[in-house]
Amino acid sequence: MAGKGSGKLVVTLPSDKEILLEREFDAPRHLVFEAMTKPEHVRRWWCCMDGFTMTVCEIDFRVGGRWRFAMRGPDGNEIGFRGEYKEISAPERIVNTEIFEPFPDNPALVTVTLVERGGKTYYRSLVLHQSKEDRDMHVSSGMEVGAGLALDRMEEIARSLSSPGAAATHA
């Protein structure tokens, strides 16, 4: 499957229960990690579909801490996602649960790894669902388009953090 937006996102299905998202960022790993984990940055990239606004961005970034993101669509309905951080190894690995709130009994386990080579960051997000049906529902939701656009925006934010004056603003 090809990603949308810049086309840098590659989405594959390595097993009946998994979705793998891979992408290269033109930014150092510590800045990609910062853009992924700080609410002031997540608010700028996570909800990026036309007509949608992010209404909730709560991050308690510690093992055992919880997160919740919600967005409101053009129809006025709010859609929420939440989870718990299981493992954090800054700046290379985050493992967390992810629950799409309309289906609270179907949590997925998400493992994100970031590898830096030559000033670029290689992003890998493996989403493990409880069943093939859960995985297929996730894939058919349009997640590929949203993820492609969101990760494009996250790259822009990560790159902006290295610009002159950004260190004083985002320290």
PLY file of the C-alpha trace (Angstrom):
ply
format ascii 1.0
element vertex 171
property float x
property float y
property float z
element edge 170
property int vertex1
property int vertex2
end_header
0.00 0.00 0.00
1.32 3.46 -0.82
1.08 6.35 1.61
-0.69 9.61 0.86
0.61 13.16 1.10
4.31 13.12 0.28
4.23 9.42 -0.51
7.03 8.75 2.00
4.88 6.48 4.17
4.94 2.77 3.36
2.21 0.63 4.95
2.40 -3.16 4.85
0.58 -6.05 6.50
3.26 -8.43 7.81
0.75 -10.82 9.39
-2.99 -11.30 9.85
-2.90 -9.13 12.99
-0.25 -6.51 12.14
0.05 -3.20 10.34
3.55 -1.85 9.73
4.11 1.84 8.97
7.59 2.87 7.84
8.95 6.25 6.83
12.17 8.22 6.65
12.32 11.68 8.23
14.75 14.34 7.13
15.44 15.28 10.77
17.57 13.94 13.62
16.03 11.30 15.87
15.91 13.44 19.04
13.82 16.06 17.23
11.45 13.46 15.74
11.06 11.98 19.23
10.31 15.44 20.66
7.74 16.13 17.96
6.09 12.75 18.72
5.90 13.13 22.49
5.30 16.74 23.52
1.68 17.94 23.49
2.54 21.36 22.07
3.95 19.64 18.98
1.46 16.74 18.75
-1.40 19.29 18.62
0.15 20.66 15.42
0.47 17.40 13.49
-1.82 14.67 14.80
-5.17 15.85 13.50
-4.55 16.97 9.97
-7.50 15.98 7.82
-9.43 18.83 6.21
-12.34 19.95 8.36
-11.11 18.16 11.50
-9.84 19.88 14.64
-7.97 18.39 17.58
-10.04 18.92 20.73
-8.02 16.88 23.26
-4.28 16.24 23.49
-3.40 14.75 26.86
-0.02 13.07 27.33
1.34 11.72 30.63
4.61 10.57 29.09
5.93 7.96 31.51
5.66 4.19 31.80
2.16 3.60 33.15
1.10 7.07 32.03
-1.91 7.52 29.83
-2.61 9.51 26.69
-5.80 10.62 24.98
-6.32 12.39 21.67
-9.66 13.44 20.24
-10.74 15.24 17.10
-13.97 16.80 15.95
-15.05 16.24 12.39
-16.92 18.58 10.04
-20.18 16.92 11.16
-19.50 17.97 14.78
-18.91 14.44 16.05
-15.88 13.79 18.25
-13.67 10.74 17.75
-11.30 9.68 20.54
-8.24 7.49 20.93
-6.47 6.60 24.15
-3.90 4.29 25.60
-1.20 3.63 28.14
2.58 3.81 27.82
4.12 0.36 28.46
7.76 1.07 27.59
9.75 4.23 26.90
13.39 4.23 25.87
14.12 7.79 24.75
14.76 8.61 21.97
14.57 5.24 20.25
11.51 3.25 21.34
7.94 3.71 22.61
5.48 0.90 23.28
1.89 1.80 24.09
-1.63 0.53 23.83
-4.04 2.24 21.48
-7.81 2.11 21.83
-10.24 3.57 19.32
-12.90 4.68 21.81
-15.96 3.38 19.90
-14.38 -0.10 20.33
-12.94 -0.02 23.88
-12.55 -3.80 24.09
-10.19 -3.97 21.10
-6.86 -2.44 22.18
-3.88 -2.66 19.86
-0.24 -2.70 20.94
1.90 -0.15 19.11
5.71 -0.37 19.04
7.50 2.64 17.54
11.24 2.51 16.89
13.40 5.36 15.64
16.85 4.73 14.16
19.12 7.59 13.14
21.55 7.27 10.23
23.32 10.22 8.67
21.07 12.85 10.27
17.91 11.12 9.03
15.49 9.16 11.18
13.97 5.85 10.16
10.52 5.46 11.74
8.89 2.08 12.18
5.50 1.65 13.85
4.23 -1.90 14.28
0.55 -2.07 15.28
-0.46 -5.47 16.68
-4.20 -6.09 16.82
-6.00 -8.85 18.70
-7.59 -10.27 15.56
-7.52 -10.10 11.77
-10.97 -8.45 11.89
-9.65 -5.65 14.13
-6.65 -5.15 11.85
-8.83 -5.09 8.74
-11.23 -2.58 10.32
-8.25 -0.33 11.15
-6.85 -0.59 7.61
-10.24 0.17 6.03
-10.77 3.24 8.26
-8.68 5.52 6.04
-5.78 5.42 8.50
-3.24 5.27 5.70
-4.25 8.67 4.35
-4.42 10.26 7.80
-1.12 8.74 8.91
0.64 9.85 5.73
-0.52 13.44 6.14
0.17 13.49 9.88
3.70 12.14 9.51
4.44 14.67 6.76
3.42 17.41 9.16
5.40 15.83 12.01
8.51 15.92 9.82
7.98 19.65 9.19
7.68 20.27 12.93
10.76 18.18 13.78
12.78 20.05 11.15
11.54 23.41 12.49
12.81 22.52 15.97
16.38 22.66 14.69
15.98 26.12 13.16
17.73 29.12 14.76
15.81 30.30 17.81
13.91 27.02 18.14
16.08 25.85 21.03
15.08 28.86 23.12
11.43 28.45 22.18
11.20 24.67 22.66
13.79 23.95 25.38
0 1
1 2
2 3
3 4
4 5
5 6
6 7
7 8
8 9
9 10
10 11
11 12
12 13
13 14
14 15
15 16
16 17
17 18
18 19
19 20
20 21
21 22
22 23
23 24
24 25
25 26
26 27
27 28
28 29
29 30
30 31
31 32
32 33
33 34
34 35
35 36
36 37
37 38
38 39
39 40
40 41
41 42
42 43
43 44
44 45
45 46
46 47
47 48
48 49
49 50
50 51
51 52
52 53
53 54
54 55
55 56
56 57
57 58
58 59
59 60
60 61
61 62
62 63
63 64
64 65
65 66
66 67
67 68
68 69
69 70
70 71
71 72
72 73
73 74
74 75
75 76
76 77
77 78
78 79
79 80
80 81
81 82
82 83
83 84
84 85
85 86
86 87
87 88
88 89
89 90
90 91
91 92
92 93
93 94
94 95
95 96
96 97
97 98
98 99
99 100
100 101
101 102
102 103
103 104
104 105
105 106
106 107
107 108
108 109
109 110
110 111
111 112
112 113
113 114
114 115
115 116
116 117
117 118
118 119
119 120
120 121
121 122
122 123
123 124
124 125
125 126
126 127
127 128
128 129
129 130
130 131
131 132
132 133
133 134
134 135
135 136
136 137
137 138
138 139
139 140
140 141
141 142
142 143
143 144
144 145
145 146
146 147
147 148
148 149
149 150
150 151
151 152
152 153
153 154
154 155
155 156
156 157
157 158
158 159
159 160
160 161
161 162
162 163
163 164
164 165
165 166
166 167
167 168
168 169
169 170
